């Protein structure tokens, strides 16, 4: 049941399921793999099926909202590669994917680099978890 919760939360944002992972008793590798896979599927969902979301967001918030201006600044400065790799840290992979599509980033390139960012940041979380866990065990 915990892996299903991790999957659903990871679909929207890869940092959301981390408290569940920390509280889990058992092997962590499957949980982090589920986070990476669900983040990948979430990215694909939001990049390729975001046109109706795009129309709704533009109608609702306009192009001057914080979501768009913040992501546009990164898109102009770093391109789809930088936005994709930083997506989990900017606004989360889902919102950044939607904002990137809204701002005209090439969907295939954005999807590829956002998925790479999801995997990189999941690996960073995993290494931090392992390091933190070993530091706690060593410190008492």
C-alpha positions in Angstrom: 0.0 0.0 0.0 2.9 2.4 0.8 4.3 1.9 -2.8 0.9 2.9 -4.3 0.9 6.1 -2.2 4.5 6.8 -3.2 3.5 6.3 -6.9 0.5 8.6 -6.7 2.4 11.3 -4.9 5.5 11.0 -7.1 3.3 11.4 -10.2 2.7 15.0 -9.1 5.9 15.8 -7.3 8.9 13.6 -6.5 9.6 15.2 -3.1 6.0 14.6 -1.8 6.5 10.9 -1.1 9.8 11.3 0.8 8.2 11.4 4.3 6.5 8.0 3.5 9.8 6.6 2.3 11.6 7.8 5.4 8.9 6.2 7.6 8.9 2.9 5.6 10.3 -0.1 7.3 12.1 -2.2 4.7 14.2 -1.8 1.6 14.4 1.7 0.2 15.5 0.9 -3.3 12.0 -0.1 -4.6 10.5 3.1 -3.1 13.0 5.3 -4.8 12.6 3.4 -8.1 8.8 3.9 -7.8 9.4 7.6 -7.3 11.5 7.9 -10.4 9.1 5.8 -12.5 6.0 7.7 -11.3 7.8 11.1 -11.9 8.7 9.9 -15.4 5.1 9.0 -16.1 3.9 12.2 -14.6 6.3 14.2 -16.7 5.1 12.5 -19.9 1.4 13.0 -18.9 1.9 16.7 -18.2 4.1 17.5 -21.2 2.0 15.7 -23.8 -1.5 16.2 -22.4 -1.1 19.8 -21.2 -2.8 21.6 -24.0 -6.2 21.8 -22.2 -4.4 22.6 -19.0 -2.5 25.3 -20.9 -5.7 26.9 -22.2 -7.3 26.8 -18.8 -4.3 28.3 -17.0 -3.9 31.1 -19.5 -7.6 31.8 -19.2 -7.6 31.6 -15.4 -4.3 33.3 -14.5 -3.0 34.9 -17.6 0.5 34.9 -18.9 1.8 37.2 -16.2 1.2 34.8 -13.2 4.1 33.8 -11.0 4.0 30.3 -12.5 4.8 31.6 -15.9 7.1 34.5 -15.2 9.3 32.3 -12.9 9.6 29.5 -15.4 10.0 31.8 -18.3 13.0 33.4 -16.6 14.6 29.9 -16.4 13.5 28.9 -19.9 15.1 32.0 -21.4 18.3 31.7 -19.4 18.9 27.9 -19.5 16.7 26.6 -22.3 14.7 23.4 -22.2 17.7 21.5 -21.0 18.3 23.6 -17.9 14.6 23.9 -17.1 14.2 20.1 -17.5 17.1 19.3 -15.2 16.0 21.9 -12.6 12.3 21.1 -12.9 12.0 19.2 -9.7 13.6 22.1 -7.8 11.9 25.0 -9.7 8.1 24.3 -9.3 8.1 20.5 -9.4 8.3 18.5 -12.6 4.5 18.6 -13.2 4.0 22.4 -13.0 7.3 23.1 -14.7 6.4 20.8 -17.6 3.0 22.5 -18.0 4.6 26.0 -17.8 7.3 25.0 -20.2 4.7 23.8 -22.7 2.7 27.0 -22.2 5.8 29.1 -22.8 6.5 27.3 -26.0 9.3 24.9 -25.1 9.7 22.0 -27.6 7.7 19.2 -26.0 10.1 16.3 -26.9 13.1 18.1 -25.7 11.4 19.3 -22.5 10.1 15.8 -21.8 13.5 14.2 -22.3 15.3 16.7 -20.0 12.6 16.8 -17.4 12.7 13.0 -17.1 16.5 13.2 -16.8 16.0 15.8 -14.1 13.5 13.5 -12.2 16.0 10.7 -12.3 18.9 12.8 -11.2 17.0 14.4 -8.3 15.6 11.0 -7.2 19.2 9.7 -7.2 20.3 12.8 -5.2 17.5 12.2 -2.7 18.5 8.5 -2.4 22.1 9.3 -1.8 21.1 12.0 0.7 18.9 9.4 2.4 21.7 6.8 2.6 24.2 9.4 3.8 21.8 10.8 6.4 20.8 7.3 7.6 24.5 6.3 8.0 25.2 9.6 9.8 22.3 9.0 12.2 23.5 5.4 12.8 27.1 6.6 13.5 26.0 9.5 15.7 23.7 7.6 17.9 
